[in-house]
Amino acid sequence: MGLPMSVQAVVRYRGYLLLPQVNQSWLVRPERSPMRLLPFRTPNCSLADVKALLDWRLSQESTGIGAA
């Protein structure tokens, strides 16, 4: 039994796993608990766009705590 031809690697970035999906979107999940951000899916985009979106969400999360 072999691996499918379309197997893509999981990317680790800043404590999160970036999982490519079949429809060219991404699933972003934390590597471990506690979760600072809930898992989310992205629209169809590149790896660079996913990293930029995650960076933006992390910056929003850190500024949101100070405002509360």
ABEGO torsion letter per residue (X at the ends): XBBBAABBBBBBBGGBBBBBBAAGBBBBBBABOBBABBBBBBBBBBAAAAAAAAAAAAAAAAAAAAAX
